[in-house]
Each structure stands twice: as structure tokens, then as C-alpha cells.
Amino acid sequence: MKFKNSSWNFRNKVPKIFSSHIKKSIPLYSESHNLMANLSDFFLKEKSNCIDIGSSTGTLLNMIANRHKNKKINFYGIEIVKEMIKQAEKENKRFKNKIKYLNKDVKKIQFPKSDLIISCYTIQFIEPKYRQQLINKIYKSLNWGGAFIMFEKIRASDARFQDIYSLLYNDFKIKNKFNEKEIINKSRSLKGVLEPFSDFGNLGLLKRSGFKDIVTVFHWISFKGYLCIK
């Protein structure tokens, strides 16, 4: 696929190839999903609400719904790209009556009181000026003892480490059969669209919102997962 400078989006042909493409683009993506599904055991119970922010093709939400299929839990997938929801419904028909997909802008929607909210590589695509407001809303929407699981690409703490991160990530993509031109074009298309924060920046967002209990549950070079409990 070809993308112009600063033009990346998740529409058009992306939803149809998303599930296969993302596994080659993000290290340990399937393992991360398994980890988040396992973590859900500690927070989801009868009549819980579970929200996936940026649910894309619904793979993670379906995995969690299957894991808790014998409980009466409300699952919500919030996805701004309508084509993604159509693809999710096409790929995952088993739980079509258990998962409600909402074609909404996460910045504008109100969340129900929830026991688990998940964001898997989504916050990094939201304009920085809106992120604190969103994290605040997530914190307020959780029940006491509920959890927010956030996986994000992160920037390094200084230029030297950032160079190491970038080069190792390029090696990962080359190993997964992306050629140099594809890597460069993708990077150019993501300028101003994908804006990762550093670990320090993400922790700042979380702590300012009210989260005090935060632990790292996943870390591979420039990809990190946080478990935050209210």
C-alpha cells in the first residue's frame, strides 16, 4: 500500500488487511492480546462493563468475550472508523450479540461505569492536546478497583536511546518481510499522525488523572504496556 507524506489513516483498504498487517508491525502483538485477556480475569465479573478504545477489527474484544462467555458482561468497542466495525463484524460473528460496537469519537462519547477499560496502541493516535482529558475521563469512568490497561509505542528518554529503539524496530520490520521503501513510506505517512509519548510522559498523564497504582506488564524496546488500577 502507498501513502503520501503525513497521510496515514485506518480507512479505505486498511481494515481488510489490518489483522495480518498489525501482527507484522508490532512486536509480540498476539502475545500482548493474550496477556490482556489473562489480566481481564482479575477485573471482570457478572454485570461488568468492559470497554475497548479503538477496537479496530475486534480481535482483542472477541478474545476477552470468549474467555468470559459464561458471564453476563457488557462489551463495548469504540471505533471511529466505520469500515473497521464492518470488518470486525465480518471477522468475528460468534459474539455479535454480546459485543456492541460504537462508531463514535472517543473524545466526545461518555463511558458507562466500568470495571475494565482497554486501549491497545490507540492513545498514540489521539492529538496530544486531548490526551489528558481522555485519560481523566477513563479514570472517572472506572469503578473503584477497576483497571485501565494501556499499551503504547513510546519514545526513548534521550536521543541515543531513541536511535537504538528506531534501528532495532527497523530490524524487526525487515525480518517480517517489509522492504526498505515500505518502511520509509510508512514512517513518512505517520508524521504528525502517530505521536508517541515517552514513558515519563505517559506516566504523567496517568498520575495526573488520579491513578496511583501503576505497574508495567509488558515492555519490548519501544512498546510498553501499563496496568493501572483505581
CYANA upper distance limits for C-alpha pairs under 8 A (distance plus 0.5 A):
  2 LYS  CA    185 ASN  CA      7.74
  3 PHE  CA      7 SER  CA      6.73
  3 PHE  CA      8 TRP  CA      6.93
  3 PHE  CA    185 ASN  CA      7.10
  3 PHE  CA    186 LYS  CA      7.45
  3 PHE  CA    189 SER  CA      6.22
  4 LYS  CA      8 TRP  CA      8.09
  4 LYS  CA    185 ASN  CA      7.99
  4 LYS  CA    188 ARG  CA      7.82
  4 LYS  CA    189 SER  CA      6.07
  5 ASN  CA    185 ASN  CA      8.22
  5 ASN  CA    188 ARG  CA      5.56
  5 ASN  CA    189 SER  CA      4.99
  5 ASN  CA    190 LEU  CA      8.05
  5 ASN  CA    191 LYS  CA      7.66
  6 SER  CA    188 ARG  CA      6.53
  6 SER  CA    189 SER  CA      4.67
  6 SER  CA    190 LEU  CA      5.85
  6 SER  CA    191 LYS  CA      5.26
  6 SER  CA    192 GLY  CA      6.61
  6 SER  CA    193 VAL  CA      7.09
  7 SER  CA    189 SER  CA      5.42
  7 SER  CA    190 LEU  CA      7.26
  7 SER  CA    191 LYS  CA      8.44
  7 SER  CA    193 VAL  CA      8.15
  8 TRP  CA    186 LYS  CA      8.33
  8 TRP  CA    189 SER  CA      5.45
  8 TRP  CA    190 LEU  CA      5.97
  8 TRP  CA    193 VAL  CA      7.29
 10 PHE  CA     14 VAL  CA      5.98
 10 PHE  CA     15 PRO  CA      7.15
 10 PHE  CA     81 VAL  CA      7.40
 10 PHE  CA     84 MET  CA      8.29
 11 ARG  CA     15 PRO  CA      7.05
 11 ARG  CA     81 VAL  CA      7.07
 11 ARG  CA     83 GLU  CA      7.02
 11 ARG  CA     84 MET  CA      8.07
 12 ASN  CA     83 GLU  CA      8.10
 13 LYS  CA     17 ILE  CA      7.51
 14 VAL  CA     18 PHE  CA      6.08
 15 PRO  CA     19 SER  CA      8.27
 15 PRO  CA     56 SER  CA      8.23
 15 PRO  CA     57 THR  CA      7.61
 15 PRO  CA     83 GLU  CA      6.90
 15 PRO  CA     84 MET  CA      5.70
 15 PRO  CA     87 GLN  CA      6.77
 16 LYS  CA     87 GLN  CA      7.18
 17 ILE  CA     21 HIS  CA      6.37
 18 PHE  CA     22 ILE  CA      6.28
 18 PHE  CA     57 THR  CA      8.01
 19 SER  CA     23 LYS  CA      7.30
 19 SER  CA     57 THR  CA      7.56
 19 SER  CA     59 THR  CA      8.47
 20 SER  CA     24 LYS  CA      7.49
 21 HIS  CA     25 SER  CA      6.81
 22 ILE  CA     26 ILE  CA      6.49
 22 ILE  CA     29 TYR  CA      8.02
 23 LYS  CA     27 PRO  CA      7.77
 23 LYS  CA     28 LEU  CA      8.08
 23 LYS  CA     29 TYR  CA      6.11
 23 LYS  CA     30 SER  CA      7.43
 24 LYS  CA    173 LYS  CA      7.49
 24 LYS  CA    176 ASN  CA      6.32
 25 SER  CA    173 LYS  CA      6.89
 25 SER  CA    176 ASN  CA      8.43
 27 PRO  CA    172 PHE  CA      8.15
 27 PRO  CA    220 TRP  CA      7.80
 27 PRO  CA    223 PHE  CA      8.31
 28 LEU  CA     32 SER  CA      6.53
 29 TYR  CA     33 HIS  CA      6.93
 30 SER  CA     34 ASN  CA      6.86
 31 GLU  CA     35 LEU  CA      6.67
 32 SER  CA     36 MET  CA      6.72
 32 SER  CA    218 PHE  CA      8.15
 33 HIS  CA     37 ALA  CA      6.63
 33 HIS  CA     60 LEU  CA      6.41
 33 HIS  CA     63 MET  CA      8.49
 34 ASN  CA     38 ASN  CA      6.67
 35 LEU  CA     39 LEU  CA      6.68
 36 MET  CA     40 SER  CA      6.76
 36 MET  CA    149 ILE  CA      8.01
 37 ALA  CA     41 ASP  CA      7.79
 37 ALA  CA     60 LEU  CA      8.03
 37 ALA  CA     63 MET  CA      7.20
 37 ALA  CA     64 ILE  CA      5.69
 37 ALA  CA     67 ARG  CA      7.91
 39 LEU  CA     43 PHE  CA      8.07
 40 SER  CA     44 LEU  CA      6.39
 40 SER  CA     64 ILE  CA      7.74
 40 SER  CA    116 LEU  CA      7.79
 43 PHE  CA    115 ASP  CA      6.45
 43 PHE  CA    116 LEU  CA      6.84
 43 PHE  CA    145 GLY  CA      8.36
 43 PHE  CA    146 GLY  CA      6.72
 43 PHE  CA    147 ALA  CA      7.43
 44 LEU  CA     48 SER  CA      6.26
 44 LEU  CA     49 ASN  CA      8.28
 44 LEU  CA     50 CYS  CA      8.03
 44 LEU  CA     73 ILE  CA      8.16
 44 LEU  CA    115 ASP  CA      6.74
 44 LEU  CA    116 LEU  CA      7.32
 45 LYS  CA     71 LYS  CA      7.43
 45 LYS  CA     72 LYS  CA      8.43
 45 LYS  CA     73 ILE  CA      7.64
 46 GLU  CA     71 LYS  CA      5.99
 46 GLU  CA     72 LYS  CA      5.78
 46 GLU  CA     73 ILE  CA      6.47
 47 LYS  CA     71 LYS  CA      8.15
 47 LYS  CA     72 LYS  CA      5.85
 47 LYS  CA     73 ILE  CA      5.40
 47 LYS  CA     74 ASN  CA      7.33
 48 SER  CA     72 LYS  CA      8.04
 48 SER  CA     73 ILE  CA      5.55
 48 SER  CA     74 ASN  CA      6.76
 48 SER  CA    114 SER  CA      6.91
 48 SER  CA    115 ASP  CA      6.39
 49 ASN  CA     73 ILE  CA      6.51
 49 ASN  CA     74 ASN  CA      5.28
 49 ASN  CA     75 PHE  CA      6.59
 49 ASN  CA     76 TYR  CA      8.19
 49 ASN  CA    112 PRO  CA      7.81
 49 ASN  CA    113 LYS  CA      7.47
 49 ASN  CA    114 SER  CA      5.11
 49 ASN  CA    115 ASP  CA      6.39
 49 ASN  CA    116 LEU  CA      7.34
 50 CYS  CA     73 ILE  CA      7.86
 50 CYS  CA     74 ASN  CA      6.66
 50 CYS  CA     75 PHE  CA      5.42
 50 CYS  CA     76 TYR  CA      6.72
 50 CYS  CA    114 SER  CA      6.48
 50 CYS  CA    115 ASP  CA      6.82
 50 CYS  CA    116 LEU  CA      5.41
 50 CYS  CA    117 ILE  CA      6.28
 50 CYS  CA    118 ILE  CA      8.44
 51 ILE  CA     75 PHE  CA      6.51
 51 ILE  CA     76 TYR  CA      5.28
 51 ILE  CA     77 GLY  CA      6.46
 51 ILE  CA     78 ILE  CA      7.85
 51 ILE  CA    114 SER  CA      7.93
 51 ILE  CA    116 LEU  CA      6.97
 51 ILE  CA    117 ILE  CA      5.20
 51 ILE  CA    118 ILE  CA      6.65
 52 ASP  CA     61 LEU  CA      7.24
 52 ASP  CA     75 PHE  CA      8.41
 52 ASP  CA     76 TYR  CA      6.75
 52 ASP  CA     77 GLY  CA      5.39
 52 ASP  CA     78 ILE  CA      6.68
 52 ASP  CA    117 ILE  CA      6.47
 52 ASP  CA    118 ILE  CA      5.29
 52 ASP  CA    119 SER  CA      6.51
 52 ASP  CA    120 CYS  CA      8.47
 53 ILE  CA     77 GLY  CA      6.81
 53 ILE  CA     78 ILE  CA      5.57
 53 ILE  CA     79 GLU  CA      7.33
 53 ILE  CA    106 VAL  CA      7.67
 53 ILE  CA    117 ILE  CA      7.92
 53 ILE  CA    118 ILE  CA      6.53
 53 ILE  CA    119 SER  CA      5.49
 53 ILE  CA    120 CYS  CA      7.95
 53 ILE  CA    122 THR  CA      7.53
 54 GLY  CA     77 GLY  CA      7.50
 54 GLY  CA     78 ILE  CA      6.00
 54 GLY  CA     79 GLU  CA      5.32
 54 GLY  CA     80 ILE  CA      7.81
 54 GLY  CA    119 SER  CA      7.19
 54 GLY  CA    120 CYS  CA      7.84
 54 GLY  CA    122 THR  CA      6.29
 55 SER  CA     59 THR  CA      8.41
 55 SER  CA     60 LEU  CA      8.10
 55 SER  CA     61 LEU  CA      7.66
 55 SER  CA     77 GLY  CA      5.58
 55 SER  CA     78 ILE  CA      6.33
 55 SER  CA     79 GLU  CA      6.08
 56 SER  CA     79 GLU  CA      6.70
 56 SER  CA     81 VAL  CA      8.32
 56 SER  CA     84 MET  CA      5.77
 56 SER  CA     85 ILE  CA      7.18
 56 SER  CA     88 ALA  CA      7.47
 57 THR  CA     84 MET  CA      6.01
 57 THR  CA     85 ILE  CA      6.80
 57 THR  CA     87 GLN  CA      6.25
 57 THR  CA     88 ALA  CA      4.45
 57 THR  CA     89 GLU  CA      8.22
 57 THR  CA     91 GLU  CA      7.87
 58 GLY  CA     62 ASN  CA      6.47
 58 GLY  CA     77 GLY  CA      7.84
 58 GLY  CA     85 ILE  CA      8.25
 58 GLY  CA     88 ALA  CA      5.55
 58 GLY  CA     89 GLU  CA      8.38
 58 GLY  CA     92 ASN  CA      7.67
 59 THR  CA     63 MET  CA      6.76
 59 THR  CA     88 ALA  CA      8.07
 59 THR  CA     92 ASN  CA      8.05
 60 LEU  CA     64 ILE  CA      6.83
 61 LEU  CA     65 ALA  CA      6.54
 61 LEU  CA     75 PHE  CA      7.95
 61 LEU  CA     77 GLY  CA      7.77
 61 LEU  CA     99 ILE  CA      8.35
 62 ASN  CA     66 ASN  CA      6.49
 62 ASN  CA     92 ASN  CA      7.50
 62 ASN  CA     95 PHE  CA      7.31
 62 ASN  CA     99 ILE  CA      8.39
 63 MET  CA     67 ARG  CA      6.78
 64 ILE  CA     68 HIS  CA      6.85
 65 ALA  CA     69 LYS  CA      6.15
 65 ALA  CA     75 PHE  CA      7.84
 65 ALA  CA     95 PHE  CA      7.78
 65 ALA  CA     98 LYS  CA      8.15
 65 ALA  CA     99 ILE  CA      8.30
 66 ASN  CA     95 PHE  CA      8.32
 68 HIS  CA     73 ILE  CA      8.25
 73 ILE  CA     98 LYS  CA      8.47
 74 ASN  CA     98 LYS  CA      7.37
 74 ASN  CA     99 ILE  CA      7.48
 74 ASN  CA    100 LYS  CA      8.46
 75 PHE  CA     98 LYS  CA      7.07
 75 PHE  CA     99 ILE  CA      5.32
 75 PHE  CA    100 LYS  CA      6.70
 76 TYR  CA     99 ILE  CA      6.29
 76 TYR  CA    100 LYS  CA      5.41
 76 TYR  CA    101 TYR  CA      6.21
 76 TYR  CA    102 LEU  CA      7.59
 77 GLY  CA     99 ILE  CA      7.62
 77 GLY  CA    100 LYS  CA      6.71
 77 GLY  CA    101 TYR  CA      5.05
 77 GLY  CA    102 LEU  CA      6.53
 78 ILE  CA    101 TYR  CA      6.45
 78 ILE  CA    102 LEU  CA      5.38
 78 ILE  CA    103 ASN  CA      6.75
 78 ILE  CA    104 LYS  CA      6.79
 78 ILE  CA    105 ASP  CA      8.24
 78 ILE  CA    106 VAL  CA      7.25
 79 GLU  CA     84 MET  CA      7.78
 79 GLU  CA     85 ILE  CA      7.36
 79 GLU  CA    101 TYR  CA      7.63
 79 GLU  CA    102 LEU  CA      6.64
 79 GLU  CA    103 ASN  CA      5.68
 79 GLU  CA    104 LYS  CA      6.57
 79 GLU  CA    105 ASP  CA      7.73
 79 GLU  CA    106 VAL  CA      8.19
 80 ILE  CA    102 LEU  CA      8.39
 80 ILE  CA    103 ASN  CA      5.60
 80 ILE  CA    104 LYS  CA      5.51
 80 ILE  CA    105 ASP  CA      5.80
 80 ILE  CA    106 VAL  CA      7.96
 81 VAL  CA     85 ILE  CA      7.42
 81 VAL  CA    103 ASN  CA      7.24
 82 LYS  CA     86 LYS  CA      6.97
 82 LYS  CA    103 ASN  CA      6.48
 83 GLU  CA     87 GLN  CA      6.73
 84 MET  CA     88 ALA  CA      6.58
 85 ILE  CA     89 GLU  CA      6.66
 85 ILE  CA    101 TYR  CA      7.24
 85 ILE  CA    103 ASN  CA      7.92
 86 LYS  CA     90 LYS  CA      6.72
 87 GLN  CA     91 GLU  CA      6.54
 88 ALA  CA     92 ASN  CA      6.32
 89 GLU  CA     93 LYS  CA      6.36
 89 GLU  CA     96 LYS  CA      7.26
 92 ASN  CA     96 LYS  CA      7.59
 95 PHE  CA     99 ILE  CA      6.63
 96 LYS  CA    100 LYS  CA      8.08
104 LYS  CA    108 LYS  CA      8.06
104 LYS  CA    109 ILE  CA      7.21
105 ASP  CA    109 ILE  CA      6.92
106 VAL  CA    134 LEU  CA      8.37
107 LYS  CA    130 TYR  CA      7.94
107 LYS  CA    134 LEU  CA      6.77
111 PHE  CA    137 LYS  CA      8.41
111 PHE  CA    138 ILE  CA      8.20
111 PHE  CA    141 SER  CA      6.59
112 PRO  CA    141 SER  CA      6.89
113 LYS  CA    141 SER  CA      5.40
113 LYS  CA    142 LEU  CA      6.06
113 LYS  CA    143 ASN  CA      6.57
114 SER  CA    141 SER  CA      6.65
114 SER  CA    142 LEU  CA      5.36
114 SER  CA    143 ASN  CA      6.25
114 SER  CA    146 GLY  CA      7.49
115 ASP  CA    142 LEU  CA      6.30
115 ASP  CA    143 ASN  CA      6.16
115 ASP  CA    145 GLY  CA      7.95
115 ASP  CA    146 GLY  CA      4.79
115 ASP  CA    147 ALA  CA      6.74
116 LEU  CA    142 LEU  CA      7.64
116 LEU  CA    146 GLY  CA      6.20
116 LEU  CA    147 ALA  CA      5.47
116 LEU  CA    148 PHE  CA      6.44
116 LEU  CA    149 ILE  CA      8.25
117 ILE  CA    138 ILE  CA      7.90
117 ILE  CA    142 LEU  CA      8.17
117 ILE  CA    147 ALA  CA      6.91
117 ILE  CA    148 PHE  CA      5.34
117 ILE  CA    149 ILE  CA      6.93
118 ILE  CA    148 PHE  CA      6.23
118 ILE  CA    149 ILE  CA      5.31
118 ILE  CA    150 MET  CA      6.51
119 SER  CA    123 ILE  CA      7.44
119 SER  CA    148 PHE  CA      8.32
119 SER  CA    149 ILE  CA      6.76
119 SER  CA    150 MET  CA      5.36
119 SER  CA    151 PHE  CA      6.82
120 CYS  CA    149 ILE  CA      8.32
120 CYS  CA    150 MET  CA      6.41
120 CYS  CA    151 PHE  CA      5.33
120 CYS  CA    152 GLU  CA      7.28
121 TYR  CA    125 PHE  CA      8.44
121 TYR  CA    150 MET  CA      7.96
121 TYR  CA    151 PHE  CA      5.82
121 TYR  CA    152 GLU  CA      5.20
121 TYR  CA    153 LYS  CA      7.24
122 THR  CA    126 ILE  CA      7.69
122 THR  CA    151 PHE  CA      8.47
122 THR  CA    152 GLU  CA      7.75
123 ILE  CA    131 ARG  CA      7.60
123 ILE  CA    152 GLU  CA      7.67
124 GLN  CA    152 GLU  CA      7.03
124 GLN  CA    153 LYS  CA      7.61
124 GLN  CA    194 LEU  CA      6.27
124 GLN  CA    195 GLU  CA      5.85
124 GLN  CA    196 PRO  CA      5.49
124 GLN  CA    197 PHE  CA      7.86
125 PHE  CA    193 VAL  CA      6.53
125 PHE  CA    194 LEU  CA      5.44
125 PHE  CA    195 GLU  CA      6.78
125 PHE  CA    196 PRO  CA      8.38
126 ILE  CA    130 TYR  CA      7.42
126 ILE  CA    131 ARG  CA      7.15
126 ILE  CA    194 LEU  CA      8.44
126 ILE  CA    195 GLU  CA      8.34
127 GLU  CA    131 ARG  CA      7.27
127 GLU  CA    195 GLU  CA      8.11
128 PRO  CA    132 GLN  CA      8.39
128 PRO  CA    195 GLU  CA      7.97
130 TYR  CA    134 LEU  CA      6.87
131 ARG  CA    135 ILE  CA      6.68
131 ARG  CA    205 LEU  CA      8.11
132 GLN  CA    136 ASN  CA      6.53
132 GLN  CA    205 LEU  CA      6.21
132 GLN  CA    208 ARG  CA      8.50
132 GLN  CA    209 SER  CA      7.76
133 GLN  CA    137 LYS  CA      6.79
134 LEU  CA    138 ILE  CA      6.76
135 ILE  CA    139 TYR  CA      6.74
135 ILE  CA    205 LEU  CA      7.32
135 ILE  CA    206 LEU  CA      7.16
135 ILE  CA    209 SER  CA      6.71
136 ASN  CA    140 LYS  CA      6.77
136 ASN  CA    208 ARG  CA      8.41
136 ASN  CA    209 SER  CA      5.11
136 ASN  CA    210 GLY  CA      8.09
137 LYS  CA    141 SER  CA      6.56
138 ILE  CA    142 LEU  CA      6.98
138 ILE  CA    148 PHE  CA      8.09
139 TYR  CA    148 PHE  CA      8.30
139 TYR  CA    209 SER  CA      6.88
139 TYR  CA    210 GLY  CA      7.31
139 TYR  CA    211 PHE  CA      7.68
139 TYR  CA    230 LYS  CA      7.60
142 LEU  CA    146 GLY  CA      5.97
142 LEU  CA    147 ALA  CA      7.51
142 LEU  CA    148 PHE  CA      8.48
142 LEU  CA    230 LYS  CA      7.51
143 ASN  CA    230 LYS  CA      7.84
144 TRP  CA    230 LYS  CA      5.95
145 GLY  CA    229 ILE  CA      6.50
145 GLY  CA    230 LYS  CA      5.58
146 GLY  CA    229 ILE  CA      6.26
146 GLY  CA    230 LYS  CA      6.11
147 ALA  CA    227 LEU  CA      7.39
147 ALA  CA    228 CYS  CA      6.02
147 ALA  CA    229 ILE  CA      4.89
147 ALA  CA    230 LYS  CA      6.71
148 PHE  CA    227 LEU  CA      6.60
148 PHE  CA    228 CYS  CA      5.60
148 PHE  CA    229 ILE  CA      6.90
149 ILE  CA    225 GLY  CA      7.68
149 ILE  CA    226 TYR  CA      6.23
149 ILE  CA    227 LEU  CA      5.26
149 ILE  CA    228 CYS  CA      6.76
150 MET  CA    225 GLY  CA      6.15
150 MET  CA    226 TYR  CA      5.69
150 MET  CA    227 LEU  CA      7.19
151 PHE  CA    223 PHE  CA      7.82
151 PHE  CA    224 LYS  CA      6.11
151 PHE  CA    225 GLY  CA      4.58
151 PHE  CA    226 TYR  CA      6.72
152 GLU  CA    196 PRO  CA      7.83
152 GLU  CA    223 PHE  CA      6.34
152 GLU  CA    224 LYS  CA      6.01
152 GLU  CA    225 GLY  CA      6.90
153 LYS  CA    196 PRO  CA      6.31
153 LYS  CA    197 PHE  CA      8.23
153 LYS  CA    222 SER  CA      6.06
153 LYS  CA    223 PHE  CA      4.88
153 LYS  CA    224 LYS  CA      6.75
154 ILE  CA    196 PRO  CA      5.71
154 ILE  CA    197 PHE  CA      5.93
154 ILE  CA    198 SER  CA      5.42
154 ILE  CA    199 ASP  CA      6.64
154 ILE  CA    222 SER  CA      5.58
154 ILE  CA    223 PHE  CA      6.33
154 ILE  CA    224 LYS  CA      7.32
155 ARG  CA    162 GLN  CA      7.04
155 ARG  CA    196 PRO  CA      6.55
155 ARG  CA    197 PHE  CA      6.18
155 ARG  CA    198 SER  CA      4.86
155 ARG  CA    199 ASP  CA      7.63
155 ARG  CA    222 SER  CA      6.97
156 ALA  CA    161 PHE  CA      6.14
156 ALA  CA    162 GLN  CA      5.32
156 ALA  CA    165 TYR  CA      7.73
156 ALA  CA    198 SER  CA      6.34
156 ALA  CA    199 ASP  CA      8.04
156 ALA  CA    222 SER  CA      7.70
157 SER  CA    161 PHE  CA      7.30
157 SER  CA    162 GLN  CA      7.78
157 SER  CA    198 SER  CA      7.00
157 SER  CA    199 ASP  CA      8.25
157 SER  CA    200 PHE  CA      8.44
158 ASP  CA    162 GLN  CA      6.66
159 ALA  CA    163 ASP  CA      6.71
160 ARG  CA    164 ILE  CA      7.05
161 PHE  CA    165 TYR  CA      6.63
162 GLN  CA    166 SER  CA      6.58
163 ASP  CA    167 LEU  CA      6.61
164 ILE  CA    168 LEU  CA      6.59
165 TYR  CA    169 TYR  CA      6.60
165 TYR  CA    221 ILE  CA      6.53
165 TYR  CA    222 SER  CA      6.41
166 SER  CA    170 ASN  CA      6.65
167 LEU  CA    171 ASP  CA      6.76
168 LEU  CA    172 PHE  CA      6.82
169 TYR  CA    173 LYS  CA      6.90
169 TYR  CA    222 SER  CA      8.32
170 ASN  CA    174 ILE  CA      6.67
170 ASN  CA    183 ILE  CA      8.00
171 ASP  CA    175 LYS  CA      6.62
172 PHE  CA    176 ASN  CA      6.92
173 LYS  CA    177 LYS  CA      7.14
173 LYS  CA    178 PHE  CA      6.09
173 LYS  CA    183 ILE  CA      8.09
174 ILE  CA    178 PHE  CA      5.44
174 ILE  CA    179 ASN  CA      6.58
174 ILE  CA    180 GLU  CA      7.95
178 PHE  CA    182 GLU  CA      6.61
178 PHE  CA    183 ILE  CA      7.04
179 ASN  CA    183 ILE  CA      6.85
180 GLU  CA    184 ILE  CA      6.72
181 LYS  CA    185 ASN  CA      6.55
182 GLU  CA    186 LYS  CA      6.51
183 ILE  CA    187 SER  CA      6.69
184 ILE  CA    188 ARG  CA      6.68
185 ASN  CA    189 SER  CA      6.64
186 LYS  CA    190 LEU  CA      6.79
187 SER  CA    191 LYS  CA      7.17
189 SER  CA    193 VAL  CA      8.32
190 LEU  CA    194 LEU  CA      5.91
191 LYS  CA    195 GLU  CA      8.42
197 PHE  CA    201 GLY  CA      5.88
197 PHE  CA    202 ASN  CA      6.56
198 SER  CA    202 ASN  CA      6.78
199 ASP  CA    203 LEU  CA      6.64
200 PHE  CA    204 GLY  CA      6.65
201 GLY  CA    205 LEU  CA      6.97
202 ASN  CA    206 LEU  CA      6.86
203 LEU  CA    207 LYS  CA      6.50
204 GLY  CA    208 ARG  CA      6.49
205 LEU  CA    209 SER  CA      6.86
206 LEU  CA    210 GLY  CA      7.27
206 LEU  CA    211 PHE  CA      6.12
207 LYS  CA    211 PHE  CA      5.40
207 LYS  CA    212 LYS  CA      6.61
210 GLY  CA    230 LYS  CA      8.35
211 PHE  CA    228 CYS  CA      6.97
211 PHE  CA    229 ILE  CA      7.25
211 PHE  CA    230 LYS  CA      6.44
212 LYS  CA    228 CYS  CA      8.18
212 LYS  CA    229 ILE  CA      8.08
212 LYS  CA    230 LYS  CA      7.89
213 ASP  CA    228 CYS  CA      6.23
213 ASP  CA    229 ILE  CA      5.95
213 ASP  CA    230 LYS  CA      7.50
214 ILE  CA    226 TYR  CA      7.22
214 ILE  CA    227 LEU  CA      6.19
214 ILE  CA    228 CYS  CA      4.93
214 ILE  CA    229 ILE  CA      7.11
215 VAL  CA    226 TYR  CA      6.26
215 VAL  CA    227 LEU  CA      5.87
215 VAL  CA    228 CYS  CA      7.11
216 THR  CA    224 LYS  CA      7.87
216 THR  CA    225 GLY  CA      6.37
216 THR  CA    226 TYR  CA      5.19
216 THR  CA    227 LEU  CA      6.81
217 VAL  CA    224 LYS  CA      8.32
217 VAL  CA    225 GLY  CA      5.98
217 VAL  CA    226 TYR  CA      6.20
217 VAL  CA    227 LEU  CA      6.89
218 PHE  CA    223 PHE  CA      8.34
218 PHE  CA    224 LYS  CA      5.89
218 PHE  CA    225 GLY  CA      5.12
218 PHE  CA    226 TYR  CA      7.60
219 HIS  CA    223 PHE  CA      6.18
219 HIS  CA    224 LYS  CA      4.87
219 HIS  CA    225 GLY  CA      6.81
220 TRP  CA    224 LYS  CA      6.93
